[in-house]
Amino acid sequence: MNAFSPSYDNKIARRYSASSLEQKVANKTALQKELGWLAEPKRPLLCLPAGMTDQLGGALLEQMLPGILAMPVELLIVGKGPAKYGSLFTELAKNHKHKIAIVPDDEDAMRKMYAAADMALFFKDPSHLSELKHCLEYGVVPVAPESKHLEQYDPIQENGFAFLYDTGNEKQILWHCFAALVRALETHRFPFDWRTIQRHGMEHTHA
């Protein structure tokens, strides 16, 4: 049995599968309450599941932060990475304690995060990261650089399971990343479409 599977996970508030994604939101509200936040099932919950390093795109994250903080989202950040990012995240969580929280880098906490989160933000191709696989298994939708291992969501064809952005032009990366996140947040407003995307991602991990 896979320890990272929402169908069997005994550490999350409510188990669910690709065929019962409407149950996933109970994990969000449970974690919100655990963090002392208001239980807001419709508020998008974004995570940084790999923590942060320079190699994972820390510079882009720092440029993105003002925009993210202005959005109606909550943010979970896994507490791993060098000290400079630890200090940054600690300060963010202190100053925005009702919308930003640091998740301990241990398996139980990570499983709760995956079960609760709606989307995951990556600043470098996450194809080699185990965190990407866990995100997809738990129905967490990636917002990430274009990758041959990820399929862009197409609302016309109703296929794909990620919101991808072009990194070919360094001067435009910030804009492209921000635009992909906005597309994800806009799509999240439509539960049927969002669950379709989640289902595609979950099914992709078993293909």
N, C-alpha and C positions, 0 to 999 in steps of 0.2 A: 504494500500500500504506500502511495506517495504521501509523505508528510505534508507536502504543499498541495493539497487538494481540498477545495471548499466542500466537496461532497462528503468527505470523511473527517474533516478537521474538527477535533474536539476542543480546540482553543478559541474558537470564534463563537459569537453570540448566536448565530443561526447558520446552519449549513444550507448550501444551495448548489445548484448545478446549472448547466446551460439551458435546461428546460424549466428551471424555476428561478430565473434571475430576479423576479420581483421580490424574492426573499432577501436579496443581497443588502438592500437598504437598511434592514434591521441591524446589520453590523455597523453601518455608518452612525446611526443614532446611538447605538450602544457605546461606540468609541467617543462620540461627541460628549455624551454624558460623563464618561470616565475622565475626560479631559477637563470637565467643568464648563464645557461650551453648551449653548442652547442646542436642543435636538432639532435640527433643521434638515429633514430628509431631501429637500429639493436643492439645497446649497451644494454646488460642486466641491468635491474634495479632491485636491491635487496632491500628489506625493512625489518626492525625490527619493526613489527607492535605493539608489546606489550611494547615497551620501554625496560628497563632492570633493574633487581634487582638481588641480590645474588640467590634468589629462582628460578628465571627464567634462571639461568645459566650464570651469569656475569663472573665468573672465566673462563669458556670455551670461552666466547666471547673474553676476553682479550688475550687468547692464539691464537685465530683464526685471530685476527686483522691483524698481519703482512702479513699473507697469503691472506686475503681479499684485503688488500691495494695493493698487487702486481698483482691482477687480473684486467682484463679489464672490470670492473663493476662500476656502480654507486650505492650509498647506501643512503637510506632514513631511518632515525632513529626517531621514535616517542619520543618526549621530555617528558617522564615521568619516574619516578624512583627516588631513593635517590640521594643526592647531589654528591656523588663521581662519579656516572655514568653521571650525568649532566655535571660535570666538564670535564670528559673524552670526552664526545660527543662534547662539545663546542670546546675543543682543536682540536679534529679531524676535525670538520667542518671548523675551522679557518685555519688549516694547509693543508687541502685538499678540498678547497672551490669549486673546479670544479668537484668533484666526490662524496662529502658527504654533506648532508643537514639534518638539524633537522626539523622535521615536528611538528607543534604545536598540542598539545593534545586537539583538538576540532573537532567536527563532520565534518564540511565542509572540513577542511584540510585532515582529515583521508580519506574521500571519494575520494578526488583527488588522494591521495596516492594509494589507492586500485585500482583505475581505471588506474593508470599509471604503477604500478609495475608489473614485470614479475614473481617474486618469493619472498617468505617470508622465513626468516631463524628463526628457533626456536631451543633452546638448552635444553628445557625440554618438556615433552609430552604436547602439546597444546590443547588436547581434550576439556578441561574445559574452554578454553578461547573464548570469543565472537569474538576476533580478527581472530581466525582461520575460523570461520563461514563466516565472512565478506570477508576474503581472497578468500575462495572458491566461494562465490557468485560473486566475481568480476574477477574470472579467474586468481587469483594469486596462483602460484603453491608452496605448502609447501616443504621446506627442513627441516626435523624434525626427532626426535627420533622415533623408531618403536612404533606403537600404534595400538590397535585393532580398532580404529576409523578411521585410515588412511590406504589407500591401495597403496602398492608399485607399481610404474610404471614398467610394463613389456613390453619391446620393441618388444618381440617376439609375445606375445598375444595381444599387443596393448590395454592393459587395465591398470587400476590404475591411480592415480592422484597426487602422491607425491613421493619425493625422500627421503627415510628413511634410518636411520643409527642405528647400534647396539650400545647400551649403557651398555651392560653386563660386559664388561671389562674396568674398569676405565682408565687403562693405554693406551687403544686403542681408547678412545672416540674421542680425537682430530683428529686422523687419519681418523676414520670412518666418522666423520662430514665433514671434509674437502673433503673426497672422494665423499660423497653424493652431496656436492655443485658442485664439478667438473663435476660429471655426469649430473647434472641439466644444467650447463652452456654449456656442449657439446651438449646436446639434444636441447637446445634453438636455436642452429644454424640451426635447421631444422624446418622451420615454420609449415609445415603440421603436423609433429609429436607433436610439442609444442601445437598447437591448439587442437589436439586430447586430450592431457592431460588436458588442461584447460577446455575443454568441459565436460570431465568426472567429474572433480571436481565441476563444476557448476551444473551438473545434479545430483550429489550426494547430494547436499544441498536440492534438491526437491524430493528426493527419499522417 
